[in-house]
């Protein structure tokens, strides 16, 4: 968790620096593309700050008001980043269109190219770190930050080409950066909305839950499997069948075994096991939470 906090803080500090130097380069050169890239860095300051807060909130223990914990904190941060990205992308597109239609005048300055290039290299390092730690810790927020860093690398590459060529192509580069920011924001929003709205995981995931449940000794069948995302983790409800003449304690132990086996799977946060009588269409109101 300390590693995640340090990465988030590092991201905020880096983007504050990038915003300052890119704004300077954009003002000196008059480049729409570089100014668009600096606005992208400004967005990242807010984005990575949100990630830093979400990482701290998500690690809080469950309480009376949040019995299932605070797992929606990181997906909520991802959604905030997505909304900010969409707004910024639209703004950059709007500001770039006049230059695309009428052309712009830029001042060539080698230091501006160096600034953009250094920004791309810094984001390459951040992309690697966020992706590595995000996948290892299954952090939705860090994975969103990794995607954002990857987008920044591509955006900066477009800026380098646009500013290097000059003229109307500088505005075209700014327009492409804006479109890229907008599209990535929409994609990120759609992904995180599933975590927040309790979307069901894939059919392959549900089939794996069914298969693992059937493998537990004593389980005669699995008649229903339901699951939804509770933040970035999955809450599973599985209905298993046991013989009708089985005593309650044995049925309970089998249900506990199913629960323990499923909790060993990645991405599962909680499991509810309902125990039904084999071959009886009427389910008993008995479950293990």
PAZAPA-4460 file (N, C-alpha, C; in steps of 0.05 Angstrom, whole numbers, plus 32768, in hexadecimal, padded with zeros to 4 digits):
% residues 289
    n_x    n_y    n_z   ca_x   ca_y   ca_z    c_x    c_y    c_z   seq   type   mol
   8010   7FE8   8000   8000   8000   8000   8011   8019   8000     1      X     A
   8028   8018   800F   803A   802F   800F   8045   8034   7FF3     2      X     A
   804A   801F   7FE4   8054   8022   7FC8   8040   8030   7FB7     3      X     A
   8026   802A   7FBA   8011   8036   7FAB   800F   8054   7FB2     4      X     A
   8011   805B   7FCC   8010   8077   7FD4   8027   8087   7FC9     5      X     A
   803F   807B   7FC9   8057   8089   7FBF   8054   808E   7FA1     6      X     A
   804A   807A   7F92   8046   807D   7F76   8032   8093   7F70     7      X     A
   801D   8094   7F7F   8008   80A9   7F7B   8014   80C4   7F80     8      X     A
   8023   80C7   7F96   802F   80E1   7F9C   8044   80E8   7F87     9      X     A
   8053   80D5   7F7E   8067   80DA   7F69   8059   80E4   7F4F    10      X     A
   8042   80D8   7F49   8034   80E0   7F31   802A   80FD   7F33    11      X     A
   8020   8105   7F4A   8017   8121   7F4E   802E   8134   7F4B    12      X     A
   8045   812E   7F58   805C   8140   7F57   8067   8143   7F3B    13      X     A
   8068   812C   7F2D   8073   812C   7F11   8061   813D   7EFF    14      X     A
   8047   813A   7F01   8035   8149   7EEF   8034   8166   7EF6    15      X     A
   8038   816E   7F0F   803A   818B   7F15   8052   8197   7F06    16      X     A
   8068   8188   7F08   8080   8192   7EFA   807C   8193   7EDC    17      X     A
   8070   817E   7ED0   806B   817D   7EB3   8058   8193   7EAA    18      X     A
   8044   8198   7EBA   8031   81AE   7EB4   803F   81C9   7EB2    19      X     A
   8051   81CE   7EC6   805F   81E8   7EC6   8071   81EB   7EAE    20      X     A
   8082   81D7   7EA9   8095   81DA   7E93   8088   81D9   7E78    21      X     A
   8073   81C9   7E75   8065   81C8   7E5B   8056   81E1   7E56    22      X     A
   804A   81ED   7E6A   803C   8207   7E67   8050   821C   7E5F    23      X     A
   8067   821C   7E6B   807C   822F   7E63   8084   822B   7E46    24      X     A
   8088   8212   7E3E   8090   820D   7E22   8079   8215   7E0F    25      X     A
   8060   8210   7E17   804A   8217   7E06   8046   8234   7E02    26      X     A
   804A   8244   7E18   8047   8261   7E16   805E   826D   7E06    27      X     A
   8076   8263   7E0A   808E   826E   7DFB   808B   8269   7DDD    28      X     A
   8082   8251   7DD6   8081   8249   7DBA   8066   8250   7DAC    29      X     A
   8051   8254   7DBC   8037   8258   7DB0   802B   823F   7DA5    30      X     A
   8035   8228   7DAD   802C   820E   7DA1   8012   8205   7DAF    31      X     A
   7FFE   8201   7D9F   7FE5   81F6   7DA9   7FE9   81DA   7DB3    32      X     A
   7FF9   81CA   7DA4   7FFE   81AE   7DAC   800B   81AC   7DC7    33      X     A
   801F   81BD   7DCC   802D   81BC   7DE6   801B   81C6   7DFC    34      X     A
   800C   81DB   7DF7   7FF9   81E5   7E0B   7FE4   81CF   7E12    35      X     A
   7FDB   81C1   7DFD   7FC8   81AB   7E02   7FD4   8195   7E14    36      X     A
   7FEE   8190   7E0E   7FFC   817C   7E1E   7FFF   8185   7E3B    37      X     A
   8004   819F   7E3F   8006   81AA   7E5A   7FEC   81A8   7E69    38      X     A
   7FD5   81AD   7E5B   7FBB   81A9   7E68   7FB6   818C   7E6F    39      X     A
   7FC0   817A   7E5F   7FBE   815E   7E65   7FCD   8157   7E7F    40      X     A
   7FE4   8164   7E83   7FF4   8160   7E9B   7FE5   816C   7EB3    41      X     A
   7FD7   8183   7EAF   7FC7   818E   7EC4   7FB1   817B   7ECD    42      X     A
   7FA4   816E   7EB9   7F90   815A   7EBF   7F9C   8144   7ED0    43      X     A
   7FB4   813C   7EC9   7FC1   8126   7ED7   7FC7   812D   7EF5    44      X     A
   7FCB   8147   7EFA   7FD0   814F   7F16   7FB7   8148   7F27    45      X     A
   7F9F   814F   7F1C   7F87   8149   7F2A   7F81   812B   7F2A    46      X     A
   7F87   811E   7F14   7F82   8101   7F11   7F92   80F1   7F25    47      X     A
   7FAC   80F7   7F26   7FBD   80E7   7F38   7FB9   80EF   7F55    48      X     A
   7FB0   8107   7F5A   7FA9   810F   7F75   7F90   80FF   7F7E    49      X     A
   7F7D   80FB   7F6C   7F66   80EB   7F72   7F6D   80CE   7F77    50      X     A
   7F80   80C4   7F67   7F8A   80A9   7F6B   7F96   80A6   7F87    51      X     A
   7FA6   80BA   7F8F   7FB3   80B9   7FA9   7F9F   80B7   7FC0    52      X     A
   7F8A   80C7   7FBE   7F75   80C7   7FD2   7F66   80AD   7FD2    53      X     A
   7F60   80A3   7FBA   7F50   808A   7FB8   7F5F   8072   7FC3    54      X     A
   7F7A   8071   7FBF   7F8A   805B   7FC9   7F89   805B   7FE7    55      X     A
   7F89   8072   7FF4   7F88   8073   8011   7F6C   806C   801C    56      X     A
   7F57   8075   800E   7F3C   806F   8017   7F36   8051   8014    57      X     A
   7F3F   8045   7FFE   7F39   8029   7FF9   7F44   8016   800D    58      X     A
   7F5B   801D   8019   7F67   800B   802C   7F5A   800C   8048    59      X     A
   7F47   801E   804C   7F39   8020   8065   7F29   8007   806B    60      X     A
   7F29   7FFE   8084   7F1B   7FE6   808C   7EFD   7FE9   808B    61      X     A
   7EEE   7FD3   8087   7ED1   7FD5   8087   7EC7   7FE0   80A2    62      X     A
   7EB1   7FEF   80A1   7EA5   7FFA   80B9   7E87   7FF7   80B8    63      X     A
   7E79   8001   80CC   7E5C   7FFE   80CE   7E4E   800B   80B5    64      X     A
   7E59   8020   80AC   7E4C   802E   8095   7E54   8022   807A    65      X     A
   7E6B   8013   807A   7E75   8006   8062   7E7E   7FEA   8068    66      X     A
   7E6A   7FD8   806D   7E71   7FBC   8075   7E81   7FAD   8061    67      X     A
   7E80   7FB4   8047   7E90   7FA6   8033   7EA9   7FB5   802C    68      X     A
   7EB1   7FC9   803C   7EC9   7FD7   8038   7EC5   7FEF   8025    69      X     A
   7EDB   7FF9   801B   7EDB   8012   800A   7EE6   800C   7FEF    70      X     A
   7EDF   7FF5   7FE3   7EEC   7FEC   7FCA   7EE3   7FFD   7FB2    71      X     A
   7ECE   800E   7FB5   7EC6   801E   7F9F   7ED6   8038   7F9C    72      X     A
   7EE8   803D   7FAF   7EF7   8056   7FAF   7F08   8059   7F95    73      X     A
   7F17   8044   7F8E   7F28   8045   7F76   7F19   8047   7F5C    74      X     A
   7F04   8037   7F58   7EF3   803B   7F40   7EE7   8056   7F3F    75      X     A
   7EDF   8062   7F56   7ED5   807D   7F56   7EEA   8091   7F4D    76      X     A
   7F03   808D   7F56   7F19   809E   7F4D   7F1D   809B   7F2F    77      X     A
   7F1B   8083   7F25   7F1D   807F   7F08   7F07   808D   7EF8    78      X     A
   7EEF   808D   7F03   7ED9   809B   7EF6   7EDD   80B9   7EF6    79      X     A
   7EE7   80C4   7F0C   7EED   80E1   7F0E   7F02   80E8   7EF9    80      X     A
   7F17   80D8   7EF7   7F2C   80DC   7EE3   7F20   80DC   7EC7    81      X     A
   7F0E   80C9   7EC2   7F01   80C7   7EA8   7EF1   80E0   7EA1    82      X     A
   7EE1   80EA   7EB4   7ED1   8102   7EAF   7EE3   811A   7EA9    83      X     A
   7EF8   811E   7EBA   7F0A   8134   7EB5   7F18   8132   7E9A    84      X     A
   7F1F   8119   7E92   7F2C   8115   7E78   7F1A   811D   7E62    85      X     A
   7F00   8115   7E64   7EED   811B   7E4E   7EE9   8139   7E4C    86      X     A
   7EE7   8147   7E62   7EE3   8164   7E62   7EFC   8172   7E56    87      X     A
   7F14   8169   7E5E   7F2C   8175   7E54   7F2F   816F   7E36    88      X     A
   7F2A   8157   7E2E   7F2C   814F   7E12   7F1A   8161   7E00    89      X     A
   7F01   8165   7E09   7EEF   8177   7DFA   7EFA   8193   7DF9    90      X     A
   7F06   819D   7E0F   7F10   81B8   7E0F   7F28   81BB   7DFC    91      X     A
   7F3A   81A7   7DFC   7F51   81A8   7DEA   7F48   81A7   7DCD    92      X     A
   7F34   8197   7DC7   7F2A   8195   7DAB   7F1E   81B0   7DA3    93      X     A
   7F0F   81BC   7DB4   7F02   81D6   7DAE   7F18   81EB   7DA9    94      X     A
   7F2D   81EC   7DB9   7F42   8200   7DB6   7F54   81FB   7D9E    95      X     A
   7F55   81E2   7D95   7F67   81DC   7D7F   7F5A   81E0   7D63    96      X     A
   7F3F   81DF   7D62   7F31   81E1   7D48   7F38   81FB   7D39    97      X     A
   7F38   8213   7D46   7F3E   822B   7D37   7F59   822A   7D29    98      X     A
   7F6D   821E   7D37   7F88   821C   7D2C   7F88   8208   7D14    99      X     A
   7F79   81F3   7D16   7F77   81E0   7D00   7F6B   81EC   7CE8   100      X     A
   7F57   81FD   7CEB   7F49   8209   7CD5   7F58   8221   7CCA   101      X     A
   7F66   8230   7CDB   7F73   8249   7CD2   7F91   8249   7CD4   102      X     A
   7F9D   8235   7CE0   7FBA   8234   7CE3   7FC3   8243   7CFB   103      X     A
   7FDB   823D   7D05   7FE7   824B   7D1C   8004   8252   7D17   104      X     A
   800E   8264   7D27   802A   826C   7D25   8038   8264   7D3F   105      X     A
   804D   8254   7D3C   805C   824B   7D53   8079   8254   7D51   106      X     A
   8086   8257   7D68   80A2   825E   7D69   80B2   8245   7D6F   107      X     A
   80C5   823E   7D5E   80D4   8226   7D63   80E8   822A   7D79   108      X     A
   80E8   8218   7D8C   80FB   8219   7DA3   8103   81FD   7DAA   109      X     A
   811C   81F6   7DA6   8126   81DB   7DAC   8120   81D2   7DC9   110      X     A
   8120   81E5   7DDC   811C   81DE   7DF7   80FF   81D3   7DFB   111      X     A
   80EC   81DD   7DEB   80D1   81D3   7DED   80CF   81B5   7DE5   112      X     A
   80DE   81AE   7DD0   80DF   8192   7DC8   80EB   8181   7DDE   113      X     A
   8100   818B   7DEB   810D   817C   7E01   80F9   8178   7E18   114      X     A
   80EA   818D   7E1E   80D6   818B   7E34   80C1   8176   7E2F   115      X     A
   80B7   8176   7E16   80A2   8162   7E0F   80AE   8146   7E0F   116      X     A
   80C6   8144   7E05   80D4   812A   7E04   80D9   811F   7E20   117      X     A
   80E3   8130   7E32   80E7   8128   7E4E   80CD   8120   7E5B   118      X     A
   80B8   812E   7E55   809E   8127   7E60   8095   810B   7E57   119      X     A
   809A   8105   7E3E   8093   80EA   7E34   80A3   80D5   7E41   120      X     A
   80BD   80DA   7E45   80CE   80C6   7E53   80C5   80C2   7E70   121      X     A
   80BF   80D8   7E7D   80B6   80D6   7E99   809C   80C6   7E9B   122      X     A
   8089   80CA   7E88   8070   80BB   7E88   8074   809E   7E81   123      X     A
   8089   8098   7E71   808F   807C   7E6B   8097   806D   7E85   124      X     A
   80A7   807A   7E95   80AF   806E   7EAF   8097   806B   7EC1   125      X     A
   8085   807F   7EC2   806D   807E   7ED3   805A   8068   7EC9   126      X     A
   8058   8066   7EAE   8047   8051   7EA3   8050   8035   7EAC   127      X     A
   806A   8031   7EAB   8075   8017   7EB3   806F   8011   7ED1   128      X     A
   8074   8025   7EE2   8071   8022   7EFE   8053   801E   7F06   129      X     A
   8042   802F   7EFA   8025   802C   7F01   801A   8012   7EF7   130      X     A
   8022   800A   7EDF   8018   7FF0   7ED4   8022   7FD9   7EE5   131      X     A
   803B   7FD9   7EEC   8047   7FC3   7EFB   8039   7FC0   7F16   132      X     A
   8038   7FD6   7F25   802C   7FD5   7F40   800E   7FD1   7F3E   133      X     A
   8001   7FDE   7F2B   7FE4   7FDB   7F28   7FDB   7FBF   7F22   134      X     A
   7FEA   7FB1   7F11   7FE3   7F95   7F0B   7FE9   7F83   7F23   135      X     A
   7FFF   7F88   7F31   8007   7F77   7F47   7FF4   7F7A   7F5F   136      X     A
   7FEA   7F93   7F63   7FD8   7F98   7F7A   7FBB   7F98   7F72   137      X     A
   7FB6   7F94   7F57   7F9A   7F95   7F4D   7F8C   7FAF   7F53   138      X     A
   7F9C   7FC5   7F52   7F91   7FDF   7F57   7F85   7FEC   7F3E   139      X     A
   7F6B   7FF0   7F3F   7F5D   7FFC   7F28   7F67   8018   7F23   140      X     A
   7F6B   8027   7F38   7F74   8043   7F35   7F8F   8045   7F29   141      X     A
   7FA2   8034   7F32   7FBD   8035   7F27   7FBD   802B   7F0A   142      X     A
   7FAC   8018   7F03   7FAB   800F   7EE7   7F9F   8025   7ED6   143      X     A
   7F8C   8034   7EE0   7F82   804B   7ED1   7F97   8060   7ECD   144      X     A
   7FA8   8065   7EE2   7FBE   8077   7EE0   7FD3   806D   7ECB   145      X     A
   7FD6   8053   7ECA   7FE9   8048   7EB6   7FDF   804D   7E9A   146      X     A
   7FC5   8049   7E95   7FB9   804F   7E7B   7FBC   806C   7E74   147      X     A
   7FB8   807D   7E88   7FBB   809A   7E84   7FD7   80A1   7E7C   148      X     A
   7FEB   8095   7E8A   8007   809A   7E83   800E   8091   7E67   149      X     A
   8003   807A   7E5F   8008   8070   7E44   7FFC   8083   7E30   150      X     A
   7FE4   808D   7E35   7FD8   80A1   7E23   7FE9   80BA   7E21   151      X     A
   7FF4   80C2   7E38   8005   80DA   7E38   801E   80D7   7E27   152      X     A
   8029   80BF   7E27   8040   80B9   7E16   8039   80BD   7DF8   153      X     A
   8023   80B1   7DF0   801A   80B3   7DD4   8013   80D0   7DCD   154      X     A
   8006   80DE   7DE0   7FFE   80FA   7DDB   8017   810B   7DD7   155      X     A
   802B   8107   7DE9   8044   8117   7DE7   8052   8111   7DCC   156      X     A
   8051   80F8   7DC3   805D   80F2   7DA9   8050   8101   7D92   157      X     A
   8035   8103   7D94   8027   8112   7D7F   802E   8130   7D81   158      X     A
   8031   813A   7D99   8039   8156   7D9D   8055   815B   7D91   159      X     A
   8067   8149   7D95   8082   814C   7D8A   8082   814E   7D6C   160      X     A
   8072   813D   7D5F   8070   813E   7D42   8063   8158   7D39   161      X     A
   804C   815F   7D45   803D   8176   7D3D   804D   8190   7D40   162      X     A
   805A   8193   7D57   806A   81AB   7D5C   8082   81AB   7D4A   163      X     A
   808E   8194   7D46   80A6   8192   7D36   80A1   819A   7D19   164      X     A
   808A   8192   7D0E   8083   8199   7CF3   807A   81B6   7CF1   165      X     A
   806A   81BF   7D05   8062   81DB   7D07   8049   81E1   7CF6   166      X     A
   8042   81FA   7CF6   802B   8203   7CE6   8011   81F8   7CF0   167      X     A
   8000   81F1   7CDD   7FE6   81E6   7CE3   7FE8   81CB   7CF1   168      X     A
   7FFE   81BD   7CEC   8001   81A2   7CF8   8003   81A4   7D16   169      X     A
   800D   81BB   7D21   800E   81BE   7D3E   7FF1   81BD   7D4A   170      X     A
   7FDF   81CB   7D3D   7FC3   81CB   7D46   7FB6   81AF   7D42   171      X     A
   7FBE   81A2   7D2C   7FB3   8187   7D27   7FBD   8174   7D3D   172      X     A
   7FD6   8178   7D46   7FE0   8167   7D5C   7FD0   816C   7D75   173      X     A
   7FCA   8186   7D7B   7FBA   818D   7D92   7F9F   8180   7D91   174      X     A
   7F93   8181   7D78   7F78   8175   7D74   7F79   8156   7D7A   175      X     A
   7F8E   8149   7D70   7F91   812C   7D74   7F95   8125   7D91   176      X     A
   7FA4   8136   7D9F   7FA8   8132   7DBC   7F8D   8134   7DCB   177      X     A
   7F7D   8148   7DC3   7F63   814C   7DCF   7F51   8134   7DCA   178      X     A
   7F50   812B   7DB2   7F40   8113   7DAB   7F49   80FB   7DBB   179      X     A
   7F63   80F8   7DBE   7F6E   80E1   7DCC   7F66   80E2   7DEA   180      X     A
   7F68   80FA   7DF6   7F60   80FE   7E12   7F42   80F7   7E15   181      X     A
   7F32   8101   7E03   7F15   80FD   7E05   7F0E   80DF   7E03   182      X     A
   7F19   80D2   7DEF   7F13   80B5   7DEB   7F1D   80A5   7E03   183      X     A
   7F35   80AA   7E0D   7F3F   809B   7E23   7F2E   809F   7E3C   184      X     A
   7F24   80B8   7E3F   7F12   80BE   7E56   7EF9   80AE   7E55   185      X     A
   7EED   80AD   7E3D   7ED4   809D   7E3A   7ED9   8080   7E3F   186      X     A
   7EEE   8075   7E34   7EF5   8059   7E39   7EF9   8053   7E56   187      X     A
   7F08   8064   7E64   7F0D   8060   7E80   7EF3   8062   7E90   188      X     A
   7EE1   8074   7E89   7EC8   8077   7E96   7EB7   805F   7E94   189      X     A
   7EB5   8054   7E7C   7EA5   803C   7E77   7EB0   8024   7E87   190      X     A
   7ECA   8022   7E89   7ED6   800B   7E98   7ECF   800E   7EB6   191      X     A
   7ED3   8026   7EC1   7ECF   8029   7EDE   7EB1   802A   7EE5   192      X     A
   7EA0   8031   7ED2   7E83   8031   7ED9   7E7A   8014   7EE0   193      X     A
   7E86   8000   7ED3   7E7F   7FE5   7EDA   7E85   7FDE   7EF7   194      X     A
   7E9C   7FE8   7F01   7EA3   7FE3   7F1D   7E90   7FF1   7F30   195      X     A
   7E87   8009   7F28   7E76   8018   7F3A   7E59   8010   7F39   196      X     A
   7E50   8006   7F22   7E34   7FFF   7F1F   7E2E   7FE2   7F24   197      X     A
   7E42   7FD3   7F2C   7E3E   7FB7   7F33   7E3A   7FA5   7F1B   198      X     A
   7E4A   7FAA   7F05   7E47   7F99   7EED   7E50   7F7C   7EF3   199      X     A
   7E46   7F6A   7EE4   7E4D   7F4E   7EE7   7E68   7F48   7EDA   200      X     A
   7E79   7F37   7EE6   7E92   7F2F   7ED8   7E8C   7F1E   7EC0   201      X     A
   7EA0   7F16   7EB2   7E9D   7F07   7E99   7E91   7EEC   7E9E   202      X     A
   7E86   7EE0   7E88   7E7B   7EC5   7E8A   7E90   7EB1   7E91   203      X     A
   7EA9   7EB5   7E87   7EBF   7EA3   7E8E   7EC4   7EA3   7EAC   204      X     A
   7EC2   7EBB   7EB8   7EC7   7EBD   7ED5   7EB1   7EAE   7EE4   205      X     A
   7E98   7EB1   7EDC   7E81   7EA3   7EE9   7E84   7E85   7EE6   206      X     A
   7E8D   7E7C   7ECF   7E90   7E60   7ECA   7EA6   7E54   7EDC   207      X     A
   7EBB   7E64   7EE0   7ED0   7E5C   7EF2   7EC6   7E59   7F0F   208      X     A
   7EB5   7E6B   7F17   7EA9   7E6A   7F32   7E99   7E50   7F34   209      X     A
   7E89   7E4B   7F1F   7E78   7E33   7F1F   7E89   7E19   7F21   210      X     A
   7E9F   7E19   7F11   7EB0   7E01   7F10   7EBE   7DFD   7F2B   211      X     A
   7EC8   7E12   7F37   7ED6   7E0F   7F51   7EC2   7E06   7F66   212      X     A
   7EAA   7E10   7F66   7E95   7E08   7F79   7E8F   7DEA   7F76   213      X     A
   7E8C   7DE1   7F5E   7E86   7DC5   7F59   7E9C   7DB2   7F62   214      X     A
   7EB5   7DBC   7F62   7ECC   7DAB   7F69   7ECE   7DA5   7F87   215      X     A
   7EBE   7DB3   7F97   7EBF   7DAE   7FB4   7EB1   7D94   7FBB   216      X     A
   7EBD   7D82   7FC9   7EB0   7D69   7FD0   7E95   7D6D   7FDF   217      X     A
   7E81   7D5F   7FD7   7E66   7D61   7FE3   7E53   7D72   7FD4   218      X     A
   7E5D   7D82   7FC1   7E4B   7D93   7FB1   7E40   7D82   7F9A   219      X     A
   7E26   7D7F   7F99   7E19   7D6F   7F84   7E13   7D7F   7F6B   220      X     A
   7E12   7D99   7F6E   7E0C   7DAA   7F57   7E0D   7DC7   7F5E   221      X     A
   7E0E   7DD8   7F49   7E0D   7DF5   7F4D   7DF7   7DFF   7F3B   222      X     A
   7DE2   7E09   7F47   7DCB   7E11   7F36   7DCA   7E2F   7F30   223      X     A
   7DDB   7E3F   7F3D   7DDA   7E5C   7F37   7DF4   7E69   7F40   224      X     A
   7DFE   7E7B   7F2F   7E15   7E8B   7F36   7E10   7EA7   7F2E   225      X     A
   7E12   7EB9   7F41   7E0F   7ED6   7F3B   7E26   7EE5   7F47   226      X     A
   7E2F   7EFA   7F39   7E45   7F09   7F43   7E44   7F26   7F38   227      X     A
   7E4F   7F38   7F47   7E51   7F54   7F3E   7E69   7F61   7F4B   228      X     A
   7E72   7F76   7F3E   7E89   7F85   7F49   7E80   7F96   7F61   229      X     A
   7E8F   7F94   7F77   7E8C   7FA5   7F8D   7EA6   7FB6   7F8F   230      X     A
   7EA6   7FCC   7F80   7EBF   7FDA   7F7B   7ED0   7FCA   7F67   231      X     A
   7EE9   7FC5   7F6E   7EFA   7FB6   7F5C   7EFB   7F98   7F61   232      X     A
   7EEC   7F8F   7F76   7EEB   7F73   7F7C   7ECF   7F68   7F77   233      X     A
   7ECD   7F4E   7F75   7EB4   7F41   7F6D   7EA6   7F35   7F86   234      X     A
   7E8C   7F3A   7F88   7E7C   7F2D   7F9C   7E6D   7F16   7F8F   235      X     A
   7E6F   7EFE   7F99   7E64   7EE6   7F8D   7E4E   7EDA   7F9E   236      X     A
   7E39   7ED1   7F90   7E24   7EC2   7F9D   7E21   7EA8   7F8D   237      X     A
   7E24   7E91   7F9B   7E23   7E77   7F8E   7E0F   7E65   7F9D   238      X     A
   7DFE   7E57   7F8E   7DEB   7E44   7F99   7DF5   7E27   7F93   239      X     A
   7DFB   7E19   7FA9   7E04   7DFE   7FA5   7DEE   7DEA   7FAF   240      X     A
   7DEF   7DD2   7FA4   7DDC   7DBD   7FAC   7DEA   7DA7   7FBC   241      X     A
   7DDC   7D9F   7FD1   7DE6   7D88   7FE2   7DCF   7D75   7FE5   242      X     A
   7DD5   7D5C   7FEC   7DBF   7D48   7FF0   7DAB   7D51   8005   243      X     A
   7D92   7D4A   8001   7D7D   7D52   8013   7D7F   7D45   802F   244      X     A
   7D8C   7D2E   8031   7D8E   7D20   804B   7DA8   7D28   805A   245      X     A
   7DB7   7D3B   804F   7DD0   7D43   805D   7DC9   7D54   8075   246      X     A
   7DD9   7D4F   808B   7DD4   7D5F   80A3   7DDE   7D7C   809F   247      X     A
   7DD4   7D8E   80AF   7DD9   7DAA   80AC   7DF7   7DB1   80AF   248      X     A
   7E04   7DA5   80C3   7E20   7DAB   80C7   7E32   7DA3   80AF   249      X     A
   7E2D   7D8C   80A4   7E3C   7D84   808C   7E37   7D97   8075   250      X     A
   7E1D   7D9E   8071   7E17   7DB1   805B   7E25   7DCC   8060   251      X     A
   7E25   7DD4   8079   7E32   7DED   8080   7E50   7DEC   807A   252      X     A
   7E5D   7DD6   8081   7E7A   7DD3   807D   7E80   7DD3   805F   253      X     A
   7E6F   7DC6   804F   7E73   7DC6   8032   7E71   7DE3   8027   254      X     A
   7E5C   7DF1   8031   7E59   7E0D   8028   7E71   7E1E   8030   255      X     A
   7E7C   7E1A   8048   7E94   7E29   8050   7EAC   7E22   803E   256      X     A
   7EAE   7E08   8037   7EC4   7E00   8025   7EC2   7E0D   800A   257      X     A
   7EAA   7E10   7FFF   7EA6   7E1E   7FE6   7EAE   7E3B   7FE8   258      X     A
   7EA5   7E47   7FFE   7EAB   7E63   8003   7ECA   7E68   8004   259      X     A
   7ED7   7E57   8013   7EF4   7E5A   8016   7F03   7E56   7FFC   260      X     A
   7EF9   7E42   7FEC   7F06   7E3C   7FD2   7F03   7E54   7FBF   261      X     A
   7EEB   7E60   7FBF   7EE6   7E76   7FAD   7EF6   7E8F   7FB5   262      X     A
   7EF9   7E94   7FCF   7F08   7EAB   7FD8   7F25   7EAA   7FD1   263      X     A
   7F2F   7E92   7FC9   7F4B   7E8F   7FC1   7F4F   7E9A   7FA4   264      X     A
   7F39   7E9D   7F95   7F3B   7EA8   7F7A   7F41   7EC5   7F7A   265      X     A
   7F50   7ECE   7F66   7F56   7EEB   7F63   7F3C   7EFB   7F5E   266      X     A
   7F3C   7F13   7F68   7F27   7F27   7F63   7F0D   7F22   7F71   267      X     A
   7F0B   7F0D   7F82   7EF2   7F08   7F91   7EF5   7F13   7FAD   268      X     A
   7EE3   7F25   7FB5   7EE4   7F31   7FCF   7ED2   7F25   7FE4   269      X     A
   7EBB   7F1A   7FDC   7EA9   7F0D   7FEF   7E99   7EF8   7FE0   270      X     A
   7E90   7EE4   7FEF   7E81   7ECD   7FE4   7E69   7EC7   7FF6   271      X     A
   7E52   7EC4   7FEA   7E3A   7EBA   7FF8   7E33   7E9F   7FEC   272      X     A
   7E30   7E8B   7FFD   7E2A   7E70   7FF4   7E0E   7E69   7FFD   273      X     A
   7DFC   7E64   7FEA   7DE1   7E5A   7FF1   7DE0   7E3C   7FED   274      X     A
   7DD4   7E2E   8001   7DD3   7E11   8000   7DB7   7E08   7FFA   275      X     A
   7DB4   7DF9   7FE4   7D9A   7DEF   7FDB   7D9A   7DD1   7FDC   276      X     A
   7D82   7DC5   7FDE   7D7F   7DA8   7FDE   7D81   7D9E   7FC1   277      X     A
   7D90   7D8A   7FBD   7D94   7D7F   7FA2   7D79   7D76   7F96   278      X     A
   7D73   7D80   7F7E   7D5B   7D79   7F70   7D42   7D87   7F79   279      X     A
   7D44   7D98   7F8D   7D2C   7DA6   7F97   7D2B   7DC2   7F8B   280      X     A
   7D16   7DC8   7F7B   7D15   7DE3   7F6F   7D11   7DF9   7F83   281      X     A
   7D08   7DF3   7F9B   7D04   7E07   7FAF   7D1E   7E0A   7FBF   282      X     A
   7D2A   7E22   7FBE   7D44   7E26   7FCC   7D3F   7E2D   7FE9   283      X     A
   7D51   7E22   7FFA   7D4F   7E28   8016   7D5B   7E43   801C   284      X     A
   7D4E   7E52   802F   7D59   7E6D   8036   7D70   7E6B   8049   285      X     A
   7D86   7E5E   8040   7D9D   7E59   8051   7DB6   7E61   8041   286      X     A
   7DC6   7E72   804C   7DDE   7E7A   803D   7DF5   7E7F   8051   287      X     A
   7E0C   7E7E   8046   7E25   7E83   8055   7E31   7E9D   804A   288      X     A
   7E34   7EB2   805A   7E3F   7ECB   8051   7E5B   7ECE   805B   289      X     A
***
